Amino acid sequence: MTSTQNNPLRGALFMALTGLNFLAVTAIVKIIGAELPAAESAFIRYALGLVFFIPMLRPLLAIRLTRTEWALFSLRGLAHTLAVILWFYAMARIPMADVTAMNYMTPIYITLGAALFLGEKLAFRRILAVGMAFGGVLIILRPGLRDISDGHIAMLGTAFFFAVSYLIAKRMSNTLSPTVVVAMLSITVTIGLAPFAAAVWVPPTLAQIGWLFLVACFATTAHYTMTLAFQAAPMTVTQPVTFLQLLWATLVGALFFAEPVDTWVVVGGLVILASVSFITWREAVLKRRATPPQTIT
């Protein structure tokens, strides 16, 4: 554990605040519903979010990216664009708890992708944890016992494409600052969403634009507080706190959107989250073992 990660309570509180911000994003998108096409809603949200990066414009223009970096940013923008469209589509069609629970699959896809494409070792216990996570998905979907909607299929794609985006970000962060990586994501996703939005454009009302600006505000704040959480405490502390987001999504869905509480969705989400938490814990243990002890001179 580094000296900057020595405040577990602070880390847990910031991660809980992150969950509340993401919950606000989910609830607002639920309010908008299917009134606007998913691609258009996503485009407006990202276009409005660019206002937060205006102070970074001059440093961004001064950066000289290589051809490989441009290619990776473009690929990440495409993957994230598809993920965002699918997420907005799913939010208008399935309960908030289902969206939140299935979103926990993103770290599982990242684990598999890191093993396949980044050369990271996939030990037997990790394989079991990944299998357990997919078991959690089966608990949520219950194929043959319930109707699987296109919203659930969209969420499977959402988690996959988000994982592709984060894997590319992991590689980019080795050579570029987090500010550049985040800013370029917002720019490329806005550009990527533009043609999809244009193809289905419906004139939005001022109220809808206002709601989507709030989405941009809460999402930006969520990413900031999540960064603060990671700085304050290791992921073995912050990861389990994300369970609260599933709990809150279930309660808000039931109280404000009349969504029935599906116990199996909560159970499946907990199974996936337990798998993610175990993988996170194992990575922390292995990292400590690989780090030689410091001697005092």
DRENNU-496659 format. One record per residue: x, y, z of N, C-alpha, C, CB in turn. Coordinates in steps of 0.1 Angstrom, whole numbers, plus 2048, in hexadecimal, padded with zeros to 3 digits. Each point is the difference from the previous one (the first is absolute). Glycine has a CB too. Layout:
BEGIN
XYZXYZXYZXYZ...
This chain:
BEGIN
8087F48007F880C80080980C8007ED7F480C80F8157EB80980C8007FB80A80A8037FD7E880680D81A7FD80A80B7F48087FD8188018047E48007EF7F48087FC7F37F880280E80D7F07F47E68137F47F78017FF7FB80E8017FA7E87FE80F8228007FC80E7F48058088198007FE7DC8037FB7F48058067F47F97FB80A8178037F47DC8037F57F87FB7F280780180E7EC8067F081B8067F38068027FD80B7F58027FB81980880D7E47FF80A7F67FD7FA7F281080F80D7F87E67F07FE7F97F47F27FA7FE8187FB8007E37FF80B7F27FA8007F680B7FE8087ED80F7F981E7F87F780B7FF7FF8067F28048058188087FD7E28008057F27FA7F67F781580E8057ED7E57FD7FA7F67F77F18008028167F38007E680F80C7F18008027FA80D7F98037F48168048177EB7FC80C7F98007FE7F180980E8138017EA7E88007FD7F27F47F87FC8198008017E37F78077F47F87FE7F38087FF80B7ED80B7F481D7FE7F58098007FF8097F380180081A80B8047E28008087F37FC7F77F481280F80A7F37E57F67FC7F77F57F17FD8018187F77FF7E380880D7F27FD8027F880B7FA8057F38157FF81A7EE7F980B7FA8008007F180780D8148057EF7E68007FF7F27F67F67FB8198058007E67EF8067F77F67FC7F28048028107EF8077ED8188047F28048027FB80B7F68037FB81980680E7E47FD80B7F67FD7FA7F280E81180E7FB7E67EE7FE7F97F37F37F88008197FF7FD7E47FC80F7F37F88017F480A7FF80B7EF80F7F681D7F67F680A7FF7FD8047F18068098178067F97E27FE8037F27FA7F47F881480F8027F07E58027FA7F47FA8037FF7F17EF8018118077FB7E88027FE7F17FB80B7F87FD7E88048018248037FB80C7F980A8047F57F38078158197F87EE80B8037F68077F37FC8038178098017E77EB8087F47FC80C7FF8087F78027E980E7F281A80B7FE80980D8077FB7F67EA80680C8157ED80C8077FA80080F8028027ED7EF7F281980F7FF80E80180280480F7F08017EC8097F881D80280480E80F7FF8047E97F780581E7FE7F780E7FF80380880B7FA7FD7E780180081D7F280880A7FA7FE80E8077FD7F47EA7F780F8197FD80D80780880080E7E98027F48167F38138077FF80D80F8027FE7EE7F080881880A7EE80F8027FF80380D7FA8027E87FD7F681D7FA80380E7FA7FF80A80B7F77F97EA7FF80681F7FF80A80B80C7FE80A7E78007FD81D7F480480B7FD80A80E8067FC7F47EB80680D8187ED80C8067FB80480D8067FC7F47EB7F981381B80280D80680A7FF80B7E98077FA8187ED80D8097FE80B80E7FF7FC7EE7F580C8158097E780D7FF7FB80680C7F97FB7E87FE7FD82380280580C7FA80D8058067E88067FB8197FA81280D80480680C7F87FC7F380881380B7EC7E880B7F77FC8038017F17F97F08128008197E78018007F180E8047FC7E88067FF81E80480780D8047FC80B7F58027F98188058077E280780A7F58027FE7F47F68018068187F27F87E57FD7F57F68058037F27EC7FA80E8138127EE8048047F380F8007FF7EC80E7FD81B7F380E80F8008008067F27FF7FF81580D7F87E17F68057F28008027FB7F27F57FC8168167FD7E78037F97F37FE7F18028108137F97E57E88027FE7F28018067F87F47EB80580D8197EF7F68067F77F57F47FA7F88157FB80E7EE7FF7E77F67FA7F87F97F480880D8067EB7FB7F381C7FB7F58087F680580B8157F37FC7EF81880A7F780680B7F38057FA81480780D7ED7FF7E77F38047F97F87F47FD80C8147F67FA7E28067F87F37FD7F97FB80C8107FB7ED7F880481E7FA7FB80C7F58098068167F68057EC8177FA7F58098057F47FE7F78118118087F17EE7EB7F47FE7F77F97F380380C80D7EE7FC7E88147FA7F38047F880180D8127F47F37F48128177FA80280C7F38087FF8167FE80C7EB80D7EC7F48087FE7F47F87FA80F8147FD7F57E37F97F57F87FA7FA7F680A80C8027EA7FD7F781E7FB7F78097F780780B8147F17FC7F081A8097F980780A7F38067FA81580580C7EB7FF7E87F48057F97F57F580080E8107F27F67E480A7F77F57FF7FB7FC80E80B7F77EC7FE80981E7FC7FD80E7F580A8058177F68047EC8177F97F780A8057F27FF7FA81480F8047EC7EF7EF7F37FF7F97F87F480580A80A7EB7FD7EB8177F97F48067FB80280E80E7F27F17FA8168177FC80380E7F48088008187FE8077E780D7F17F48098007F47F87FB80F8147FB7F47E37FB7F57F77FB7FA7F780B80A8017E97FF7F981E7FC7F780B7F980780B8137F17FB7F181B8097FB80780B7F18047FD8168098057E67F87EF7F28047FD7F77F37FF8088147F37FE7E080F7F87F47FE8007F680B8058047E98057FC8208007F780B80280780D80A7EE7F17F380C81A80180680D80E8058047ED7F280781481880180D8068048097F58077F58178028057E18068087F58078067F77F67F18028148087FA7E18067F77F680C8077F97E97F67FD81581780080B8077F980D8008097EF80E7F480E7F681980B80180A8077F38027F481380B8047E27F78067F38038087FB7F47ED7FB80F80E8067E58077FB7F480C8097FC7EA7F67F881681680D80C8097FD80C7FB8087F08137FC80E7E580F80B7FB8088087F67F77F38038158087F97DF8077F67F880C8077F97EB7F37FD81681A80380B8077F980D7FB8057F18147FC8127EC81180D7FC8058037F27FD7FE8108127F87E77EC8037F27FD8058007F17EE7F881080B80F7E78058007F280E8068007E88037F881B80781080D80680180B7F68047F68168058067E18058097F68048037F67F57F78028177FF7FA7E18027F77F58088077F57EA7F48068138187F78078077F680F8038037EA80B7FA8187F881380E8028048087F37FE7F98118118017E37F28077F47FE8027FC7F17F67F881680080C7E28017FC7F28098097F87E97F780281681680180780A7F880C8088067EA8027F58167FE81880B80780780A7F78077F081280480E7E17FA8097F68068007FE80F80D8067ED7E87FE8197FF7FE80F7FC7F28037FA81880380B7E28087FE7F38037F27FE8058187FD8067E17F87F57F37FD8058017F38087F580B7EC80D7F68218017F48097F37F980281380C80C7EE7E87FA7F57F78017F580780980F7EC7FD7F581B80D7F68068097F980C7F980E7F98147F980D7E37FA80B7F87F67FA7F781580E8027EE7E77F87F77F97F67F37FC8088147F87F27EE80381A7F47FD8087F780C80380D7ED80A7FA81E7F97F980C8037F88067F38128058127F57FA7E37F98047F37F47F77FE8168087F77EC7EB80B7F57F77FE7F48038098107EE7F97F48168147F58038097F980D7FC80E7F68127F98137E87FA80C7FB7F67FD7F581480D8067F07EB7F17F67FC7F57F47F88068138007EF7F07F981C7F47FA8077F780A80580E7ED8067F781E7FF7F880B8057F78067F58118058117F57FC7E37F88057F47F57F67FD81480B7F77EE7E880A7F67F77FD7F580180B8107F07F57F48138177F580280B7F880C7FD80F7F68117F78157EA7F880B7FC7F77FE7F481280E8097F37EC7ED7F97FE7F37F67F480181380A7F47F17EB8137F87F48027FA7FC7F37FB80781780D7F67DF7FB7FC7F37F77F48018148097F57E07F78047F77F68017F580180B8127F27F77F28178137F780280B7FA80E80080D7F080D7F88197EB7FB80D7FE8038057F28038058197F68057E38038067F380C8098007E78007FB8227FD7FC80D8087FF7FD80B7F680F7ED8067F18207FF7FC80B7F780D8047F87ED8078108108027E680B8057F880980A8097F27FD7EB80780882080880880980B7F98077EB80E8038127E580180A7F880780B7FC7F67EE7F780F80F8067E580A7FD7F680980C7FE7F07F07F480981C80B80880D7FF80A80280B7EC80A7F48107F281980980180B80C7F77FF7EC80780E8127ED7ED80B7F77FE80A8077F67F27EB80480981B7F18098077F780680C8077F27F87ED80780F81B80580C80780C7FD8087E98098018167EC80780B7FC80980C7FC7F87F07F981180E8007E480B7FC7F780780C7FA7F47EB7FB80581E7FF80680C7F980780980A7EF7FE7EE80B80481E80680880B80E7F98037E98088098177EB7F880C7F980380B8037F67F37EE80C8098117E780A8037F580580E8027F47F17F180381981280480E80280A80180C7EA8087F78147F181480880280C80D7F97FE7EC80180E8157F47EA80C7F97FD8098097F87F57EA80180681D7F58088097F880480C8097F37F97EB80580B81E80480B80980B7FC8097E98097FF8177EA80580B7FB80880D8017F97F07F180C81080C7E780C8007F880480F7FE7FA7EA7F57FD81E80880380E7FD80580880C7EE8007EF80E7FC81D80480680D80F7FE8037E97FE80881D7F97F180F7FD80280880B7FA7FC7E87FF7FF81F7F780880B7F97FA80E8008087EE7F17EB8138137F980D8007F980280D7FC7FE7E780280F81C7FA80480D7F27FC8008108138037EA7EA8097F27FD8017F780B7FB8057F38147FF81A7ED7F880B7FB7FE7FF7F180980E8128027EF7E78007FE7F17F77F47FC81780A7FE7EB7EB8097F87F47FD7F18038028137F18077E98158047F28038027FA80A7F68047FB8188048107E67FB80A7F67FF7FB7F280B81180E7FF7E77EE7FF7FA7F27F47F67FF8198037FE7E47F680D7F47F88007F38087FD80C7F08107F381B7F87F48087FE7FF8057F280180681880A7FE7E28008067F37FD7F57F58108118077F67E47FA7FE7F57F67F27FA8018197FB8017E280480B7F37FA8027F580A7FA8087F38157FA81A7EE7F780A7FA8007FF7F180480F8148087F07E68017FF7F27F97F37FB81580E8007EE7E78077FB7F37FC7F17FF8018157F78087E58108027F18008027F98087F58047FC81880380E7E37FA80A7F77F87FA7F48128108077F47E77F17F97FA7F57F47F78058158017F27ED7F88197F57F88057F48098048107EE8087F381D7FF7F68098047F98077F480D8048167FB8007E07FA8067F57F67F77F881580E7FE7EE7E58027F77F77F97F27FE8068157F57F97EA80E8147F37FE8077FC80D8078067E88047FF8247F87FE80C8077F18048028168077F87E77FC8147F280580480380D8077F57E98018058227FB80280D8077FE7FF80F7F980C7EB8117F681E7FE7FF80E7FA80C8068137F18017E680D80A7FA80C80780B8068097E97F67FF8158168068098068098017F880D7FB8177F67FA7E380E8007F880C8097F47FF7E98088058167F17EF8097F57FE80E8047FF7ED7F57F381781680780D8057FF80580380F7FD8097E97FB7FD81F80380280E8037F48077F28147FF8057E18008037F480780D7FA7FB7E77FC80281C8047F180C7FA7FB80D8078057F37F87EC80B81681680B8078058037FC80F7FB8137F17FA7EA8168027FB80E8077F27FF7EB80D8088117EB7EE8077F37FF80F8027FE7EB7F67F681981480180E8037FE80780480D7FB8077E87FE80282080680580C8027F580A7F48167FD8027E18058017F580A80A7F67FB7E88038078197FA7EC8097F67FB80F8058027EF7F87F081381580D80D80680280480080F7FD80E7EB7FA7F581D80380080F8037F28047F18148038077E27F88027F280480F7FC7FD7E77FB7FC81D8087F880E7FC7FC80A8078097F87FC7E880681081B8098078098017FA80E7FB8157F37F97E98138007FA80D8057F18007EC80F8068127EA7EF8067F37FF80F8018007EC7F87F481A81180580E80280080580380F7FF8097E87FA80081F80480380E7FF7F48087F78177FD7FF7E08017FF7F480880C7F77FE7E78017FE81D7FD7F580B7F87FD80D8058057F57F97EC80C81581580C8068068017FE80F7FF8117EE7F57EE8197FF7FF80E8027F28067F18147FF80B7E27F98007F38058017F67F57F28078138147ED7EF8017F67F67F27FB7FB8177F980A7E98007EB7F37FC7FA7FA7F48088088077EA8007F381E7FB7F58097F680680A8157F37FD7ED81A8067F78088097F48067F981480480F7EF8027E57F68077F97F67F87F88108127FF7F57E27FC7F87F87F77F37FB8078157F97F57EC8018177F47FB8077F580B80280E7EF80B7F681E7F67F780B8037F78027F481180B80F7F37F07E57F78027F47F37F88018158037F37EB7F38177F37F98027F580A80480D7EC8087F681F7FF7F68098047F98067F480D8068147F97FB7E07FA8057F47F57F77FC81580B7F97ED7E88087F57F67FC7F480280A8127F07F77F28118167F580280A7F880C7FD80E7F48117F98177ED7F980D7FE7F87FF7F381280D80C7F37ED7E97F97FF7F37F37F88028168027F47EB7F48147F47F88037F580880780F7EB8017F681C8097F68088087FA80B7F880D7FB8147FC80D7E47FB80B7F87F67FB7F581580D8057EF7E87F57F77FA7F67F37FC8058147F87F57EC8038177F37FB8067F880C80580A7EB8077FC81F7FF7F980B8067FB80B7F680D7FC8157FB8067E17FD80C7F77FC7FC7F281180D80D7F27E67EF7FD7FC7F37F77F380081680A7F87E57F38137F77F48018067F37FA7ED8108008207EF8018077F47FB7FF7F580B80F80D7F17EC7E780C8007F580A80D7FC8047EB7F87F681780581780D7FC8068017F17FC7FF81181380B7EC7E58037F27FC80C7FB8087F88047E98057F382180A7FB80980B7F97F87EE7FD81280F7FC7E380A7F97F980A80A7F97F07ED7FC80B81F8008098097FB80A80580A7EF8087F080C7FA81D80980480B80A7F58037EE80F80980E7E57F78087F580380B7FE7F57ED7F580C80E80C7E880A7FF7F580A80B8007EF7F57F280D81781180980B80180A7FE80B7EE80F7F780E7EC8148097FD80B80A7F57FD7EE80781080E7EF7E88097F67FC80B8067F77EE7EF80180E8197F58098077F780A8098087EF7FF7ED80B80981C80880980880A7F88097ED81180080F7E48068097F880880B7FB7F77ED7F980F8118037E580A7FB7F780A80C7FD7F07EF7F680B81D80780880B7FD80980480C7EF8087F080B7F781C80780480C80B7F68037EB80A8098127E97F480A7F680380C8027F67EF7F080880E8127EB80B8037F780880C8047F27F67EE80881581780780C8048087FD80C7EE80E7F880D7EA8118087FC80D80C7F87FC7EB80080D8137F67EA80B7F87FC80B8087F97F07EC7FD80C81D7FA80A8097FA80880880A7F18017EC80880481E80780780B80A7F78077EC8108038107E48008097F780780C7FD7F87EC7F680C8128077E780B7FC7F780A80C7FF7F17F07F480981C80B80980C7FF80880280C7EF80B7F180B7F381B80880180C80C7F68007EC80980D8117EB7EF80A7F580080B8047F67EF7EF80680E8177EF80A8037F680880D8037F17F67EF80A81281A80780C80480A7FD80B7ED80E7FA8207F480480A7FC80A7FF80A80C80F7F77EF7F380481D7FE80880C80B80B8007F67ED80D80681F7F880A80B8018087FF80C7F080E7F381D7F580C8097FF80C80280F80480B7EA7F87F781781580280D80680F8028027EA80080C81B80B7EE80F80280180380C8098047F67E9
